[in-house]
Amino acid sequence: MEQPKQTSARRVHSCPAINHHDQQTEESPPQVDRKKMRELLGNIEDLRDYHKKVILPKLEHAYRDPCKMKTLFECEKSKLLMKYGRLLHQLTAGLHQTRRSIFP
């Protein structure tokens, strides 16, 4: 007589390492600081609005003229670096905090 095949769900359930990880995440989900989350989402919206209201209209005006395009990016470079740098810093800090809370 043929033995029933073991399903993948049954195999995963029997794996101690996976069960241990599942128990950890169920018991202690990563905590999210609402203030930091609001600040991060605000910075993302700020970046979106900046591109939509400032960069895009200037790009549409300058797209056929290489000199205007170069000038646009030279003039906006510091603002773009500041906005993306702030956002990247917040995202990186958030990822490190989440990783520490999941894998202590």
C-alpha positions in Angstrom: 0.0 0.0 0.0 1.2 3.5 -0.9 1.9 6.0 1.9 0.1 9.4 1.6 2.4 12.1 0.4 3.4 14.7 2.9 2.1 18.1 2.0 4.3 21.2 2.0 2.1 22.7 4.8 2.7 19.6 7.0 6.5 19.8 6.2 6.7 23.5 7.2 4.7 22.9 10.3 7.1 20.2 11.4 10.2 22.3 10.9 11.3 23.7 14.3 13.3 26.7 12.9 10.3 28.0 11.0 7.9 27.3 13.9 10.2 29.2 16.3 10.4 32.2 13.9 6.6 32.2 13.5 6.1 32.1 17.2 8.4 35.0 17.7 6.7 37.2 15.2 3.2 36.3 16.4 4.2 37.1 20.0 6.1 40.3 19.4 5.4 42.1 16.2 7.8 45.0 15.4 6.6 48.2 17.0 6.1 51.2 14.7 6.6 54.7 16.0 3.6 56.6 14.7 5.3 59.9 14.9 8.3 58.7 12.8 5.9 57.0 10.4 3.9 60.2 9.9 7.1 62.1 9.4 8.3 59.6 6.8 5.0 59.6 4.9 5.1 63.5 5.0 8.6 63.5 3.5 7.5 61.1 0.7 4.5 63.3 -0.1 6.8 66.4 -0.1 9.1 64.6 -2.6 6.2 63.6 -4.8 4.8 67.2 -4.8 8.2 68.6 -5.5 8.6 66.4 -8.5 5.0 67.0 -9.7 4.9 70.8 -9.2 8.5 71.8 -9.8 10.6 69.3 -11.6 8.1 68.0 -14.1 7.0 71.4 -15.5 10.6 72.4 -15.8 11.5 69.1 -17.6 8.5 69.6 -20.0 9.8 73.1 -20.8 13.5 72.0 -21.2 13.3 68.5 -22.8 14.3 69.6 -26.3 17.2 71.9 -25.2 20.2 70.2 -23.7 21.5 73.5 -22.2 18.2 74.1 -20.3 18.2 70.5 -19.2 21.7 70.8 -17.8 20.9 74.1 -16.1 17.8 72.6 -14.6 19.6 69.7 -12.9 22.5 71.9 -11.8 20.1 74.3 -10.2 17.9 71.6 -8.6 20.8 69.3 -7.6 21.2 70.5 -4.0 17.4 70.4 -3.3 17.1 66.9 -4.8 20.1 65.6 -2.7 18.6 67.1 0.5 15.1 65.7 -0.1 16.3 62.2 -1.1 19.0 62.2 1.5 16.5 62.9 4.3 14.2 60.3 3.0 16.9 57.7 2.6 18.2 58.3 6.1 14.7 57.8 7.6 14.1 54.6 5.6 17.5 53.2 6.6 16.9 54.0 10.2 13.5 52.4 10.1 14.8 49.2 8.5 17.6 48.9 11.1 15.0 49.3 13.9 12.7 46.7 12.4 15.5 44.2 11.8 16.6 44.6 15.4 13.1 44.0 16.7 12.7 40.8 14.6 16.2 39.4 14.9 17.5 40.5 18.3 
